[in-house]
Amino acid sequence: MIERALNPFLLVASLAALFAACLLGSTPLPFERVLAALLGQASGGDQLVVWQIRLPRAICGFAVGAALGASGAVLQGLLRNPLAEPGVLGVSACASLGAVVALYYGFAASWAYAMPLAAISGALLATGFIASVALYTQSVVTLILIGVGLSSFAGAAMSLLLNFAPTPFTLADMINWMLGSVANRSFTDLWVVAPFMLLGGVLLFSSRRGLSALTLGEEAAIGVGLNIKRLRLAVVVGAGLLAGAAVALAGAIGFVGIVAPHLVRPLVHHDPARSVLPAALLGGLLLVIADIVVRVLPTTTELKLGVVAALIGAPAFAWIALRRRGGDG
């Protein structure tokens, strides 16, 4: 019963959160004015605030959270490791490195697709490397240590680029991407990364059934006709596309990809195939709510979404790791 109602509930909650994101901000708007603006019946000022500022930002946040939630769910299913997700395995850091390289050399300013392509290339390289290592080891600790190594290398490379930033404006742009934010995002930014997100989502949802077979073990999965190599390739490319597109749109946002799948997994009987869609919806919902909190907090300077996500997600990650160590994960 819970499983049947899970996706509709998360969808309704996500729509409610998107509407709330249009209501709330530094200057809250009444319900009636937001509704009129969404229906095209409001004043020019309300139309501008809702359609050009708040709604694009909220939808971009939802898209990023959904991409990270879905990619985390499939990576956990592929690696059979509930601690796997793009951020923990270094995929997000490598995607951020690709985006920072595009900013550093000015490619992003001269071509709209330079940053998405650079971020996705970094994510695909990292995800492919992790998947290759997973062929030769079943150790969760080994995979996480390799992810830490990838993140450290990417962080060092980004620090090097920051140190040699050619202009203060380039430096500010790179720092903003490293901290993660959906502030000032528009529908145009979303359309640029939408093809990559769509392709990545199709690859993941088309391969999710194979993840259920993989829970039986690789030999049993092969016995029922599963092509392990094709599944691994689809998951690696799909997760890399989603994580790279998310970084290109919002910068580095951590821990959504591990928390969202972990919360929905017990509700779908720990079936990785059935956890992909609810993990995507919950990831989007969590990030929209976090961005609302960022906007309404009475701070002199708006906090970055990636910082808030890390402050909430890091303790959640530690709790999940402790439960797993205790045999309850």
VEXDREN-2710 file (C-alpha; in Angstrom, 1 decimal):
% VEXDREN-2710
k/r/px/py/pz
1/MET/0.0/0.0/0.0
2/ILE/2.8/2.4/1.0
3/GLU/4.8/1.5/-2.1
4/ARG/1.8/2.1/-4.4
5/ALA/1.2/5.5/-3.0
6/LEU/4.8/6.6/-2.7
7/ASN/5.4/8.0/-6.2
8/PRO/2.0/9.9/-6.3
9/PHE/2.7/11.3/-2.8
10/LEU/6.2/12.5/-3.7
11/LEU/4.9/14.0/-7.0
12/VAL/2.2/16.0/-5.2
13/ALA/4.7/17.1/-2.5
14/SER/7.2/18.2/-5.2
15/LEU/4.5/20.3/-7.0
16/ALA/3.6/21.8/-3.6
17/ALA/7.2/22.6/-2.9
18/LEU/7.6/24.2/-6.3
19/PHE/4.6/26.4/-5.7
20/ALA/5.9/27.3/-2.2
21/ALA/9.2/28.3/-3.8
22/CYS/7.2/30.9/-5.9
23/LEU/5.5/32.1/-2.7
24/LEU/8.5/32.5/-0.5
25/GLY/11.6/34.6/-0.7
26/SER/13.1/37.8/0.6
27/THR/9.7/39.4/-0.2
28/PRO/6.9/36.8/0.2
29/LEU/4.1/37.0/-2.3
30/PRO/0.4/36.2/-1.4
31/PHE/-1.1/32.9/-2.7
32/GLU/-3.5/34.7/-5.0
33/ARG/-0.9/36.8/-6.7
34/VAL/1.4/33.8/-7.4
35/LEU/-1.5/31.8/-8.8
36/ALA/-2.5/34.7/-11.0
37/ALA/1.1/35.1/-12.2
38/LEU/1.4/31.4/-13.0
39/LEU/-1.9/31.7/-15.0
40/GLY/-0.6/34.8/-16.8
41/GLN/-3.2/37.1/-15.2
42/ALA/-1.0/39.2/-12.9
43/SER/0.9/42.5/-13.1
44/GLY/4.2/42.7/-15.0
45/GLY/6.1/42.8/-11.7
46/ASP/4.6/39.6/-10.4
47/GLN/5.0/37.9/-13.7
48/LEU/8.7/38.9/-13.7
49/VAL/9.4/37.6/-10.2
50/VAL/7.5/34.3/-10.6
51/TRP/8.4/33.4/-14.2
52/GLN/11.9/34.9/-14.5
53/ILE/13.3/34.5/-11.0
54/ARG/11.6/32.1/-8.6
55/LEU/10.1/29.4/-10.8
56/PRO/13.2/28.8/-13.0
57/ARG/15.3/28.6/-9.9
58/ALA/13.0/26.1/-8.2
59/ILE/12.7/23.9/-11.3
60/CYS/16.5/23.9/-11.7
61/GLY/16.8/22.9/-8.1
62/PHE/14.3/20.1/-8.6
63/ALA/16.1/18.9/-11.8
64/VAL/19.5/18.8/-10.0
65/GLY/18.1/16.9/-7.0
66/ALA/16.2/14.5/-9.2
67/ALA/19.4/13.8/-11.3
68/LEU/21.5/13.2/-8.2
69/GLY/18.8/11.1/-6.5
70/ALA/18.4/8.8/-9.6
71/SER/22.1/8.5/-10.2
72/GLY/22.8/7.7/-6.6
73/ALA/20.0/5.0/-6.6
74/VAL/21.4/3.2/-9.7
75/LEU/25.1/3.5/-8.6
76/GLN/24.1/1.9/-5.2
77/GLY/22.3/-0.9/-7.1
78/LEU/25.2/-1.5/-9.6
79/LEU/27.9/-1.5/-6.9
80/ARG/25.6/-3.2/-4.3
81/ASN/26.8/-0.5/-1.9
82/PRO/24.3/1.8/-0.1
83/LEU/27.1/4.3/0.5
84/ALA/27.7/4.9/-3.2
85/GLU/26.6/8.1/-4.9
86/PRO/28.2/10.7/-7.2
87/GLY/29.6/12.9/-4.5
88/VAL/31.0/10.2/-2.2
89/LEU/32.7/8.4/-5.2
90/GLY/34.3/11.5/-6.5
91/VAL/32.1/11.8/-9.6
92/SER/30.7/15.2/-8.6
93/ALA/34.2/16.6/-7.8
94/CYS/35.5/15.4/-11.2
95/ALA/32.5/17.0/-12.9
96/SER/33.2/20.2/-11.0
97/LEU/36.8/20.0/-12.2
98/GLY/35.6/19.8/-15.8
99/ALA/33.3/22.8/-15.3
100/VAL/36.1/24.8/-13.6
101/VAL/38.5/24.0/-16.5
102/ALA/35.9/25.3/-19.0
103/LEU/35.5/28.5/-16.9
104/TYR/39.3/29.0/-16.5
105/TYR/40.0/28.8/-20.2
106/GLY/37.0/30.9/-21.2
107/PHE/35.3/28.1/-23.1
108/ALA/32.1/28.6/-21.1
109/ALA/31.8/32.2/-22.2
110/SER/32.3/31.4/-25.9
111/TRP/30.0/28.3/-26.2
112/ALA/26.9/27.5/-24.2
113/TYR/27.6/23.8/-24.3
114/ALA/31.2/23.9/-23.2
115/MET/30.5/23.7/-19.5
116/PRO/27.9/20.8/-19.7
117/LEU/30.3/18.9/-22.0
118/ALA/33.3/19.5/-19.8
119/ALA/31.4/18.6/-16.6
120/ILE/29.9/15.5/-18.1
121/SER/33.3/14.4/-19.5
122/GLY/34.7/14.6/-16.0
123/ALA/31.8/12.7/-14.5
124/LEU/32.0/10.0/-17.1
125/LEU/35.7/9.5/-16.5
126/ALA/35.3/9.2/-12.8
127/THR/32.2/6.9/-12.9
128/GLY/33.9/4.7/-15.5
129/PHE/37.0/4.4/-13.3
130/ILE/34.9/3.5/-10.2
131/ALA/32.9/0.9/-12.2
132/SER/36.2/-0.7/-13.4
133/VAL/37.6/-0.9/-9.9
134/ALA/34.3/-2.5/-8.8
135/LEU/35.0/-5.4/-11.1
136/TYR/38.0/-6.4/-9.1
137/THR/37.0/-5.7/-5.5
138/GLN/33.9/-6.1/-3.4
139/SER/35.2/-4.0/-0.6
140/VAL/33.1/-1.0/0.3
141/VAL/36.0/0.6/2.0
142/THR/38.2/0.3/-1.1
143/LEU/35.6/2.0/-3.3
144/ILE/35.0/4.9/-0.8
145/LEU/38.8/5.4/-0.4
146/ILE/39.2/5.6/-4.1
147/GLY/36.3/8.1/-4.2
148/VAL/38.1/10.1/-1.6
149/GLY/41.2/10.0/-3.6
150/LEU/39.4/11.2/-6.8
151/SER/37.8/14.0/-4.8
152/SER/41.1/15.0/-3.3
153/PHE/42.8/15.0/-6.7
154/ALA/40.0/17.0/-8.3
155/GLY/40.0/19.4/-5.3
156/ALA/43.7/19.9/-5.6
157/ALA/43.5/20.6/-9.4
158/MET/40.7/23.1/-8.8
159/SER/42.7/24.8/-6.1
160/LEU/45.6/25.1/-8.6
161/LEU/43.3/26.7/-11.2
162/LEU/41.9/29.0/-8.5
163/ASN/45.5/30.0/-7.6
164/PHE/46.2/31.0/-11.2
165/ALA/42.8/32.5/-12.1
166/PRO/43.5/35.1/-14.8
167/THR/40.9/37.6/-13.5
168/PRO/38.9/38.3/-10.3
169/PHE/35.7/37.6/-12.3
170/THR/36.9/34.2/-13.4
171/LEU/37.9/33.4/-9.8
172/ALA/34.5/34.4/-8.5
173/ASP/32.7/32.3/-11.2
174/MET/34.9/29.2/-10.3
175/ILE/34.2/29.6/-6.6
176/ASN/30.5/29.9/-7.1
177/TRP/30.5/26.6/-9.1
178/MET/32.5/24.9/-6.5
179/LEU/30.1/25.9/-3.7
180/GLY/26.9/25.0/-5.6
181/SER/23.9/27.2/-6.2
182/VAL/20.8/27.6/-8.4
183/ALA/20.6/31.3/-7.8
184/ASN/20.1/33.4/-10.9
185/ARG/19.4/30.3/-13.0
186/SER/17.0/30.7/-15.9
187/PHE/15.0/28.4/-18.2
188/THR/17.7/28.9/-20.8
189/ASP/20.3/27.3/-18.5
190/LEU/17.9/24.4/-18.0
191/TRP/17.4/23.9/-21.7
192/VAL/21.2/23.7/-22.3
193/VAL/21.6/20.7/-19.9
194/ALA/18.1/19.2/-20.5
195/PRO/19.2/17.0/-23.4
196/PHE/22.0/15.4/-21.3
197/MET/19.7/14.9/-18.4
198/LEU/17.0/13.4/-20.6
199/LEU/19.5/11.0/-22.2
200/GLY/20.9/10.0/-18.9
201/GLY/17.5/9.5/-17.4
202/VAL/16.4/7.2/-20.3
203/LEU/19.6/5.1/-19.9
204/LEU/19.0/4.7/-16.2
205/PHE/15.3/3.9/-16.3
206/SER/15.8/1.5/-19.2
207/SER/18.5/-0.4/-17.3
208/ARG/16.9/-0.4/-13.8
209/ARG/15.4/-3.9/-14.2
210/GLY/18.8/-5.4/-14.5
211/LEU/19.7/-3.9/-11.1
212/SER/17.1/-6.2/-9.5
213/ALA/18.6/-9.2/-11.2
214/LEU/22.0/-8.1/-10.0
215/THR/20.9/-8.4/-6.3
216/LEU/21.0/-12.2/-6.9
217/GLY/24.7/-12.0/-7.6
218/GLU/26.5/-11.7/-10.9
219/GLU/26.5/-15.4/-11.7
220/ALA/22.8/-15.8/-11.1
221/ALA/22.1/-12.6/-13.0
222/ILE/24.0/-13.9/-16.0
223/GLY/22.1/-17.2/-15.7
224/VAL/18.8/-15.4/-16.2
225/GLY/20.1/-13.7/-19.3
226/LEU/21.4/-10.3/-18.0
227/ASN/24.2/-8.8/-20.0
228/ILE/26.4/-7.5/-17.1
229/LYS/28.7/-5.4/-19.4
230/ARG/25.9/-3.7/-21.2
231/LEU/24.2/-2.9/-17.8
232/ARG/27.3/-1.5/-16.4
233/LEU/28.0/0.6/-19.4
234/ALA/24.4/2.0/-19.4
235/VAL/24.5/2.8/-15.7
236/VAL/28.0/4.4/-15.9
237/VAL/27.1/6.6/-18.9
238/GLY/23.6/7.4/-17.6
239/ALA/24.9/8.3/-14.1
240/GLY/27.8/10.3/-15.6
241/LEU/25.4/12.3/-17.8
242/LEU/23.1/13.1/-15.0
243/ALA/25.8/14.0/-12.5
244/GLY/27.7/16.1/-15.0
245/ALA/24.5/17.9/-16.1
246/ALA/23.6/18.6/-12.5
247/VAL/27.1/20.1/-11.8
248/ALA/26.9/22.1/-15.0
249/LEU/23.6/23.6/-13.9
250/ALA/24.2/24.1/-10.1
251/GLY/27.8/23.3/-9.3
252/ALA/28.8/20.7/-6.7
253/ILE/25.8/19.6/-4.6
254/GLY/26.7/16.7/-2.3
255/PHE/25.0/13.9/-0.4
256/VAL/21.5/14.2/-2.1
257/GLY/22.4/11.1/-4.0
258/ILE/23.0/9.0/-0.9
259/VAL/20.3/10.3/1.4
260/ALA/17.3/10.2/-1.0
261/PRO/17.8/6.5/-2.1
262/HIS/18.4/5.5/1.5
263/LEU/15.2/7.0/2.7
264/VAL/13.0/5.4/0.0
265/ARG/14.7/2.0/-0.2
266/PRO/12.9/0.4/2.8
267/LEU/9.6/1.6/1.3
268/VAL/10.2/-0.4/-1.9
269/HIS/11.4/-3.6/-0.2
270/HIS/15.1/-2.7/-1.0
271/ASP/14.5/-3.3/-4.7
272/PRO/16.9/-1.1/-6.6
273/ALA/14.7/-1.1/-9.7
274/ARG/11.8/0.3/-7.9
275/SER/13.8/2.9/-5.9
276/VAL/15.0/4.9/-8.9
277/LEU/11.9/7.0/-9.6
278/PRO/11.0/7.7/-5.9
279/ALA/14.7/8.5/-5.2
280/ALA/14.6/11.0/-8.1
281/LEU/11.4/12.6/-6.8
282/LEU/12.6/12.8/-3.2
283/GLY/16.0/14.2/-4.3
284/GLY/14.3/16.9/-6.2
285/LEU/11.9/17.6/-3.3
286/LEU/14.7/17.8/-0.8
287/LEU/16.8/20.2/-2.9
288/VAL/13.8/22.5/-3.5
289/ILE/13.1/22.6/0.2
290/ALA/16.7/23.3/1.0
291/ASP/16.8/26.2/-1.5
292/ILE/13.7/27.7/0.0
293/VAL/15.5/27.6/3.4
294/VAL/18.5/29.3/1.8
295/ARG/16.3/32.1/0.4
296/VAL/14.3/32.8/3.6
297/LEU/17.1/32.7/6.1
298/PRO/17.8/36.2/7.5
299/THR/21.4/36.3/6.5
300/THR/23.3/39.3/5.1
301/THR/24.7/37.1/2.3
302/GLU/22.7/34.2/0.9
303/LEU/24.1/30.8/1.8
304/LYS/25.1/28.6/-1.1
305/LEU/22.9/25.6/-1.7
306/GLY/25.8/23.2/-1.8
307/VAL/26.9/24.3/1.6
308/VAL/23.5/23.7/3.2
309/ALA/23.2/20.3/1.4
310/ALA/26.6/19.3/2.9
311/LEU/25.7/20.5/6.4
312/ILE/22.6/18.4/6.4
313/GLY/23.9/15.5/4.3
314/ALA/27.2/14.9/6.0
315/PRO/25.6/13.9/9.4
316/ALA/23.0/11.8/7.5
317/PHE/25.9/10.0/5.6
318/ALA/27.7/9.3/8.9
319/TRP/24.4/7.9/10.4
320/ILE/23.9/5.6/7.4
321/ALA/27.5/4.4/7.6
322/LEU/27.1/3.7/11.3
323/ARG/23.9/1.8/10.7
324/ARG/25.6/-0.3/8.0
325/ARG/28.5/-1.1/10.3
326/GLY/26.0/-2.2/12.9
327/GLY/24.4/-4.6/10.4
328/ASP/21.2/-2.5/10.0
329/GLY/22.1/-0.9/6.6
END
